[in-house]
Amino acid sequence: MVKPVAGEIVVIPFPRNDPVAGKHRPALVIADLPGADLILCQITSRAHWDSFAVPLDKSDCERGQLDQPCFIRPQRLFTVEQHVILHSVG
């Protein structure tokens, strides 16, 4: 898999340390760090009424699509290694 770039939506397992038992969740790539690390931002389908949540509609993906309308949670950032990513949504 080619390393995702900033702005791309990817799918990763949560919890990240157990890809078999974890649920598959979308995340937004914020930054491509040196080596295999990426900074990601949580995406959730639950409505969040905080002032930071950004609505994300199915039509916002350039390629691929999300199953339902979601919210980007910019206050929920985390770092992962590229090998954790299951696939790209767009």
DAUR-V371460 format. One record per residue. N is the residue number from 1. RES is the residue in one letter. SS is DSSP state (~ for helix, > for strand, _ for the rest). PHI is phi in degrees with one decimal (none if undefined). NEAR is the number of other C-alpha atoms within 8 Angstrom. Layout:
# DAUR-V371460
<<N:RES:SS:PHI:NEAR> <N:RES:SS:PHI:NEAR>>
This chain:
# DAUR-V371460
<<1:M:_:none:2> <2:V:_:-71.6:3> <3:K:_:-63.5:6> <4:P:_:-62.5:9> <5:V:_:-112.9:9> <6:A:_:-55.9:9> <7:G:_:96.9:7> <8:E:_:-84.4:11> <9:I:>:-99.9:12> <10:V:>:-122.8:15> <11:V:>:-115.5:13> <12:I:>:-133.0:13> <13:P:>:-79.7:16> <14:F:>:-121.6:11> <15:P:_:-68.7:8> <16:R:_:-67.6:9> <17:N:_:-86.9:6> <18:D:_:-139.0:9> <19:P:_:-64.5:11> <20:V:_:-78.2:5> <21:A:_:-87.4:5> <22:G:_:-74.7:10> <23:K:>:-86.9:8> <24:H:>:-87.8:8> <25:R:>:-129.9:10> <26:P:>:-79.7:11> <27:A:>:-149.2:12> <28:L:>:-97.6:14> <29:V:>:-74.9:16> <30:I:>:-95.7:11> <31:A:>:-152.1:9> <32:D:>:-99.6:11> <33:L:_:-91.3:8> <34:P:_:-57.6:5> <35:G:_:77.7:4> <36:A:_:-103.6:9> <37:D:>:-85.7:11> <38:L:>:-134.9:13> <39:I:>:-98.5:13> <40:L:>:-118.2:13> <41:C:>:-123.7:15> <42:Q:>:-64.0:12> <43:I:>:-122.6:12> <44:T:>:-134.7:11> <45:S:_:-90.1:8> <46:R:_:-77.0:6> <47:A:_:-66.6:7> <48:H:_:-120.1:6> <49:W:_:-100.9:5> <50:D:_:-75.9:5> <51:S:_:-74.5:4> <52:F:_:-100.2:7> <53:A:_:-62.7:11> <54:V:>:-115.6:8> <55:P:>:-62.4:8> <56:L:>:-131.8:9> <57:D:_:-92.4:9> <58:K:~:-53.0:10> <59:S:~:-77.9:6> <60:D:~:-77.3:7> <61:C:_:-82.8:11> <62:E:_:-69.3:6> <63:R:_:-140.7:6> <64:G:_:70.9:7> <65:Q:_:-162.7:10> <66:L:_:-90.3:9> <67:D:_:-71.2:5> <68:Q:_:-158.4:7> <69:P:_:-60.6:10> <70:C:>:-137.0:12> <71:F:>:-130.6:14> <72:I:>:-82.8:13> <73:R:>:-111.9:12> <74:P:>:-62.2:10> <75:Q:>:-84.6:6> <76:R:>:-116.1:7> <77:L:>:-104.3:9> <78:F:>:-156.1:7> <79:T:>:-110.2:8> <80:V:>:-135.6:9> <81:E:>:-85.9:9> <82:Q:~:-55.4:9> <83:H:~:-64.1:6> <84:V:~:-72.4:10> <85:I:>:-68.8:11> <86:L:>:-83.3:9> <87:H:>:-169.2:7> <88:S:>:-102.0:10> <89:V:_:-96.7:12> <90:G:_:145.5:10>>
